[in-house]
Amino acid sequence: MSVLISDEILQAAQMTDEELKRELAVLLFQQKKLGLSKARELAEMPLIEFQRELANRGIAVYDDVAAFQTEVENLRTWGDL
């Protein structure tokens, strides 16, 4: 599924399409609707860069050790690790 955002909307928001993708990815990650690797994929950013973006915003990457372990397994499954 593709979502089309008009240039008018982007101009009104004073954002580029890359910025919008990043904002959406951060929001969905923060709301726990996307895991780290899928949010990074949506943002089209390298993992470490996305983690740095989250840290700059004061957003914890992992809630606990179990969440970290789950994410490591997901990364292995998706071939990102």
C-alpha positions in Angstrom: 0.0 0.0 0.0 1.3 3.4 -0.9 0.2 6.7 0.7 0.4 9.9 -1.4 1.0 13.2 0.3 0.6 16.2 -1.9 3.3 18.8 -2.2 0.8 21.3 -0.9 0.5 19.4 2.4 4.3 19.1 2.7 4.7 22.9 2.0 2.0 23.7 4.6 3.8 21.6 7.1 7.1 23.1 6.0 8.6 19.6 5.7 10.3 17.5 3.0 9.0 14.0 2.3 12.1 12.6 4.2 11.3 14.7 7.2 7.6 13.5 7.2 8.7 9.8 7.0 11.1 10.4 9.9 8.4 12.1 12.0 5.9 9.4 11.3 8.5 6.6 12.1 9.4 8.3 15.4 5.7 8.7 16.3 4.8 5.1 15.5 7.8 3.8 17.4 7.0 6.0 20.4 3.4 4.7 20.4 4.7 1.2 20.2 3.0 0.6 16.9 6.3 -0.2 15.1 9.4 -1.9 16.4 12.8 -0.3 16.0 13.8 -2.0 12.8 10.5 -1.4 11.0 10.4 2.3 12.2 14.0 2.7 10.9 12.9 1.2 7.6 10.0 3.6 7.3 12.3 6.5 8.1 14.8 5.2 5.5 17.6 5.7 8.0 20.5 3.5 9.1 19.8 1.8 12.4 22.4 3.7 14.4 21.2 7.0 12.9 17.6 6.3 13.8 18.6 5.3 17.3 20.6 8.6 17.6 17.4 10.5 16.4 15.4 8.8 19.2 18.1 9.6 21.8 18.2 13.2 20.7 14.4 13.4 21.4 14.7 11.6 24.7 12.9 8.5 23.6 14.1 5.3 25.1 14.9 2.6 22.5 14.1 -0.3 24.8 11.8 -0.5 27.8 13.6 -3.4 29.4 16.0 -6.3 28.7 13.2 -8.5 27.3 12.3 -5.9 24.7 15.9 -5.6 23.7 16.2 -9.4 23.3 13.0 -9.5 21.2 14.3 -6.7 19.0 17.6 -8.6 18.5 15.7 -11.7 17.4 13.6 -9.6 15.0 16.7 -8.0 13.5 18.1 -11.5 12.9 14.9 -12.7 11.4 14.7 -9.8 9.0 18.4 -10.0 8.1 19.3 -6.7 9.6 21.8 -8.2 12.1 
